[in-house]
């Protein structure tokens, strides 16, 4: 990798760091403010801050992995981050770099939770009446947005290649 190529990645490194910092600060603030798992603060008729510790992955999946769960999930997450970093280094498409940076920042945020607590801190609680969407955090939202951008980029590229053929 040349110095010029490395310099081109600096803004994306800052994006990863910004997402990571926002994620960790929001989690620390919510844990400090709400204190105990299950405590909740109603902010809007459809939105609460509710402290939840998730030992699994999205929507509480893979909780059944037992005491080895956090280690297995951390190893899988670290492997995925390494893969995404390699992809980030090799792609030249700006929207892909943004998407990958957003995903990496969110993934590292959740990895830090698993290493520090053995579970991920969730707190964003949307609901209608008594039907609650599973709680999530800033990192989860960034991962979803990044995946959406990545898919959109891939579909747009595929569509334009198909039209030019």
N, C-alpha and C positions, 0 to 999 in steps of 0.2 A: 504494500500500500504506500503510495507516494504521499509526501507532505500535503500536496494540494488536495488529494482525495480525503486525507484525514481532516484538513481544514473544512472541507465541505460537510463533514459530519458533526462539527461542533454545535450548530444550532439544534440539531436533533438530540445531542447529548444534553443540552440545556432543557429541552422539552421533556426528556425522560426525568431529569432531576426535578423539574418543576412539578410534574405529576406526582412523583414520589413524595416530595415535600408536602404538597397539598393533601395527599392521601394520609400520610402519617400524622400531620398536625390535626386534621379533622378527627381522626380516630382518637388521638390523645385528648382533644377537647371534649369529645362526646363521652369518653370513659371517665374523665375528670368530673364533668357536669352531671352525668346520670349515675355514675358510681357502680351500681349493681345491675347485673344482667336482668333484663325484663323491665327495668325502669323505662318510663316513656314520657315524652313531652309532646303534647299536641300543638302543632303549629298551624295547620290548616284543616278544614273539614275532611280532607283526603290524605293528609300527610302528618306523620309523627316522626320524631327522633326516638327510636327504641333500641336500646343496647342489647345486642345479640352476639353470642360467641359461636361461630360456626366451625366445628372440627372437620367438616367435609369440604366439598367444593360447592359450586353454584347450587342454590336451592337445597342445600343440606345433603346433596348426593354423596355417596361413598363414606358416610359416617360409620358404616359397618366394618371399616378396616381396622378398628380397634386401636390399641396403643401404638401400633406401627403406622397408623394412618398419616399422622403429620409428617413422619419421615419419608414415607412413600410419596405423598403429595408434594412435599418440598423437593425431592429428587426429580420428580416429573416436571415440576415447575421450573427448576433450574435448567434442566435439559432443554425445555421449550424456549427459555430465555436465550440460551446459548445459540440455538438454531435461529431464533428471530434476530439476534445480533449479527449473525453471519449473513442473513438475508439483507438486513439493513445496510451492512457494509458493501454488499455486492449490487444492490439495486441503484439505479440512477433516476427512477421515477419519483418525483417529489411527493406526490400524494401517498405513494407506498411508504416512503421514508417517514412521513408524518404518522401514518397509520401504525406502522411498526413501532415507532417511538412511543406512541400512546399506549399500545398493548404492552410493551416492555416495561414502561413506567408503572402501569397498573399491576402487572405480574410481580415485579420486584416488591411493590408495596405489600401485596398479600404474602409473599415469601417472608418478608421481615416479620409479619404477624405470626406466621407459623413457627419461625425460629425463636421468636421472643416469647410467645404465649402458648404455642402448640395448637392454636386455632386462629381463625380470622375474625376480626372485629367488623360486624355489620351494624348499621344503624339507620339507614334510609328505609322508611316504612310507608309505602303507599297502600291505600285501601279504599274500598267502596263499601259502605255499610259495615258488615262484619267480615267481609272477604278481603283478606290481606295478601298482597303480593309478597313473596319471600323477601325479607330484609336484605339489603345489599349495601355496598360502600362506594366511595368515590373511585377506588381502583377498579371495582367490578364495572362501573359505568364506563370508565375509560377503555377497558378491555372490549366491552360491547361496541362502543363507538369506533374503536380502532379496527375491529373485525368488520364492521359494516363498511368503513371507508376502504378497507383492503378488498373486500368483495366487490364493491362498487368500482374500484380502480381496475380490478381484474376483468370484470364484465365489460367495462367501457373500452378497455384495451382490446379485448377479444372482439367486440362489436366493430370497432374501427378497423381492425385487421381484416375482418370478414368483409366489410364494405369496400375496402381498398383492393380486394382480390378480384 
